[in-house]
Amino acid sequence: MKSAFPKYVAALLLFGSNGVYAAGVHLTSSETVFFRSMLGGLLLATVFLITRRRSSAGLVMSRAEVACVVCAGIGQAANWLFLYEAYKRIGVGMATVLDYCGPIIVMALAPLAFRERLTAAKVAGFCVVATGFVLVNVQSINGGADAWGLVCGVMSAVSYAVMVMFNKKAGGELGLAGVALQMVVCFAAVALYVGATEGYGFAASVPAADWPPLLMLGLVNTGIGCYLYFSSIGRLPVQTVAVCGYLEPLAAVVFAAALLGESMQALQLAGAVLILGGAVFAEMSGSLPKGAPSSLRFEDAPSLAAMYESRHADVGTPVIMR
């Protein structure tokens, strides 16, 4: 427990710095996502191949589970493509805030998709987030923000919700095999998109200055970040994992302000507070079922996120973080 919490916080801070490193890459947003998903997928697949003999968890998947993981991987690819385009057009902080409407979309659709009960507290949280969403977008439009950038921010939230819902459908017992497969599918989907829209000529002429932030995004933030995340959440109480998870968007906004010089106007800042605060409130309104463990073994850690999603009407943490 003592070592797990610092590792979890370190993972969230790494995820929160994604936009800062992306801002240091001079490629297009889709090209940046191409390298991030490729490097992250290679590292996670390698870790799976090295460690699979130590544990049998998640080695066997049914066809239905594989199909759900594949769809989740495509959703993750769309999420990254839209999010990184939003980074470039409206800034890291604003794009991150819009992206974090995704968990609330999952919560709103849970009664239809999973027949889960939507409590009054969660409806209140949804209304708070919706108010914040309106404030952010109205102020951004009035301030002359890039309209397509705002659309990309909203679509990143929608595709994030798609990813989480297919992860839930997969059942949550896939372990590292499911995580690695989802990342590989994500890269394949991104590669197909980039090939169809831009070709692959850019891969042979990446500026030398772009490699450090690309390696940080792919190997450190994605590969090592996921390792720290999954090796820590299994040793922490579920409530701690859920609530502290919002350190990621908070860190992204702070990093964008401190390192990239981004700023929000008063209504935008108020909207951001409402979005994140409403999501945390909705998250806290759930409770663990009787008999549910407060922590899991390390080898079961990759399934914790899906377990949490399936029991909390569903603002929960995705299997793959940003």
Helices and strands as residue ranges (DSSP letters): H 4-16, H 18-23, H 29-51, H 63-90, H 92-99, H 102-113, H 120-142, H 147-170, H 175-197, G 201-204, G 208-210, H 211-215, I 216-224, H 225-233, H 238-244, H 247-259, H 266-284, G 298-303, H 304-311
